[in-house]
Amino acid sequence: MRTPGTSARVAGLCLVIAMLMVALVGGSAASASKLTLSSALRPSSTSVSRCTGQAVAVTTPVTSNATNQLLVTNLDATRCAGKTVTVAVYDPAVTTWAAAQKASSTANLATAAQTFTSTSSVTPNATLKAYVTIDGWPVTATFTSVVTRLTQLTDRNGKCLDVRNRTWAAGNVVQIYTCNKTPAQKWSLMANGTLRANDFCLQVPSATNGVGLVIATCTTAANQRWTVDATRTVNPYVQLVSALTWTPNQTQGGCLTVPNGTTTDTTQLVVETCGNRNQNQYWQFTDWTWADAP
């Protein structure tokens, strides 16, 4: 014979089971992708503290058109080298994980700033989120494609900052050239200070006066970051100052310079110690709209 106390305990157990079923089956749409993402995780191991105790940032090289390139920075390339990294950009408003993913890629961790190529393209917007795992374990990740401005850069003679022959390869020369609104002259000034053309960054090879500028794979290192300075120029011109410690003159810094103020097309641009009112270091931004792009 079942006692009243037994009946109450059974009823309570049934209620708990029912609540668990509601949580798992009838949960909010927002939790659906989380359940899917968690299903492949393994039990705790030492790799958790070593490789997931970091916050990474996921970015794209553009803000308004589709791209399949996802740059992940702040990866721990020392302790997590060779481990499997999966990165996904997703729409948190979509109810199923399969449909929410806009771009994803998996590769072995090789560098602290690593570009992942997705089989699908994503058109970035501010509502998207990033999800990153290392060997199956999730790490804190943010997504942004913030570009301060999409611009054409012209010197005081009206010549444009240009990637030679529109050749997208690390080490290719950055030069002045007659402005023609081609992709070789379309630069994105990123919030992290890099100047990018077609997902390559303007780079200073060394802290040496007269060193020639090139494009390189983006790493966000100091030799790829620039500061816009209008204190030593005349409006509307500015100087572009390298974040690299400028050993020739650390007080003045090193500025993007047209050698001897030449107007000759294909002249490689250089970095030289910044000077007050040095017109060879005067640059003007002309902002693009996507309709301008050829």
PyMOL commands that set and color helices and strands:
alter all, ss='L'
color gray80, all
select helices_A, chain A and resi 4-25+29-38+46-51+97-100+164-166+183-185+222-224+259-261+279-281+290-292
alter helices_A, ss='H'
color red, helices_A
select strands_A, chain A and resi 55-59+67-73+84-90+101-108+114-122+129-134+137-144+147-155+159-163+174-178+187-190+195-197+200-203+211-212+214-217+226-229+239-242+254-257+270-273+283-287
alter strands_A, ss='S'
color yellow, strands_A
deselect
rebuild
show_as cartoon
